[in-house]
Amino acid sequence: MRVILPHNITNNPRFLADGTGIGNAHVPGNYRIKSTSPCLNAGANQDWMTDHLDLDGNPRIDHVFGTVDMGAYERVISGTTITIQ
C-alpha cells in the first residue's frame, strides 16, 4: 500500500532546468518551477511564512492565490493582475 501525504508529490516537479552529473562533473539546475508544475500552490502555509521571502526575495505566500509553492522559490506571474472584490 502506497500512502501519499498531503503536500507531497510523486510526479516530476518540472523544474526550469534539472541538474546533471555528479562530483566534479555536476552542473547545477534551475530549481524554480514551471507554470505546469504540480508544486505550484501545493505547499503547506505556515504562520512564519506571512512576512518572509523566498530565495529570490519574493513573498513566500502568493497574495493572489494564497498558497505557498513547494520548494525554495515562489513562481512569480508577471503582467497585470486585476482583483475584483
N, C-alpha and C positions, 0 to 999 in steps of 0.2 A: 504494500500500500504506500503510495507516494502522497505526502502531505505538503501542500504549498501554503506557507504562512502569508498573511496579509502583508503587503508592501515588500514582497519578494517576487522575483521573476525567474522563469526558467528559459525564456526566449532570449535571442540576441538583443543586447541593449541598443544596438545601432548607433555606435559612436561615429563621430565625423571621420575619424581615421584610427584603425586599430594599430597597436604597436606590433613590431615584428622582431624576430631574433631573440637571442639570449646572450648574456655575458657582454663581451666587448662588441658583439655584433648587434646589440639591442638598439632598435630605433623606436623612440617613444611615439605613442599615438596622440591623437587629439581626442581626449575623453569627454568632450562636450557632446551632447546627444542631438541626433537629427530630429526633425519635426515628426517623423514617423516612429519614434522610439516608444516602446512600452513603458519606459521610465518617466515619460513626460507626465507631470501631475500625478505621479503614482507613489510618492513618498508619504511618510507619516509626519504630519505637522507636530512640532514640539513647541512648548511655550517659549523656550530660549531663542527660537528662530525669528521671532517677531521683529526684532530690530537688528538682526545680524545679516552679514553679506556672504555671498559665495566667493570662490577664489578669484573671480573676475571683478568683484566689487558690486555685484547685483544683489538686490534683496533676495533672501532665501525663500520667502513665501511670495509667490506671484500675486500681486494685488488684483489682477484681472480674474484669474482662475481660482485663487485662494488656496492652492495646494502646492507644496514643495515638490520639486522634481527629485528623483532618486539620483544620487551621485554628488559630486563636489561642485557642479556647475548648474545654474538655472538656465533653461532655454529662454532666450530673450527674443520676443517677437517684435520686429521693427515695423515702423509705419505708424499710421494714425489709429488710435483706439478711441472709439466713441462708446461711452457708457450711458445707457438710458435707464432712468430710475422712475 
